[in-house]
Amino acid sequence: MDPHLLRTFVTVAECGSFSAAAERLGYTQSAVSQHISALENDLGTPLLRRRPVTPTPAGERLLEHAAPILLRLATARADVRRTVAQPPTALPVATTPLATLGGTLATALREVRRAHPGTEVTLTVCGRDEVVEGVAAGTFAIGLVDGVAAPSDPLRLSDTVHPQTTAVAQDDLVVALPNDHPLAGRRGLSLRDLADARWIDAPDIAAPLPVLRAATGSDGFPPAFTYAGTDLHTLLTLIASGQGLAVLPRSADAPHTVPLTTPRLVHRTELLHGDLSEPAAALLSNLK
């Protein structure tokens, strides 16, 4: 299956329009139509309804496979390019919002710039999936991700790609809640006892609710409020105003917290990378 045709198909499905997809891809509308026709001929079935432009059942099934396929191809391309690349003059770094707690990354980046003064360092703060996929595809040379895991377990990051990882830090978890919450005075809390509480769904900052369900074997933890951003201050404001609870690392310095006692989970930060250039290797050594 031609990856160019597959990418065109995904873009048309996302845009819901052949003309909008052509503009995004930099193609003519005729070229986009030809790509879709070629892919449909290859698979022997229509993939898109034309008016309106929506995936057929076969197209829906192909979309389920498309993202992992394209990501694996981008990962392979990035790995090959790393083997023949010249010494880089740029170090693009990505991090999830809470992976930078404690200032370790800022210190490490300062040391990299001191040791490699000609290196242009850029830092992007984004969600976990974006960091993992960006490192795998070579968009970022190195990435920091955080998440919740058992004390002896690595983070489960992706079923599609498997970048090299190095543990950087580990912290205790707390339940962040309003100061007038009935449980605010407790010395510790069990996650199972909170399955029916009001929760804020903030998957790129707080512990994702599916992770809490999996840790307790529960189908509880209903989202009472959804926050799709990456700003910790905003999340803490939402918690303080009574929108819901969230599980955060102790180092997040939420105003009102209670330690999470059971099950035994920790906040873990890991460094992701492919083959390391000199600046990236220097960053890795300074983060360990």
URSULFEN-V338133 format. One line per field, one symbol per residue. ss: DSSP state (2 for helix, 1 for strand, 0 for the rest). phi: phi as a letter, one per 20 degrees, with the letter a starting at -180 (. if undefined). Layout:
ss->???
phi->???
This chain:
ss->002222222222222002222222200022222222222222200001110011102222222222222222222222222222000001111110222200022222222222200001111110022222222220000111111110000000000000011111111111110000000000001122220000111000000022222222000000111100000222222222000011111222000011111100011111111000022222222220
phi->.fffffffgffffffmafffffffemdeffffffffffffffembfdcfecfecffgfffffffefgffffffffffffffffdffgfdccedcbfgefegnmffffffffffffcfeeeeccddbfgffffffffenfdfbbdccadbfgddffedaeeccffccfdbbbfdceebffefgefefeacefffdfdfeceecfecegffgfffffdmddelffebdceecefgfffffffenfqebecfgfflffcccgeebffcceddcddadfefgfffffgfeef
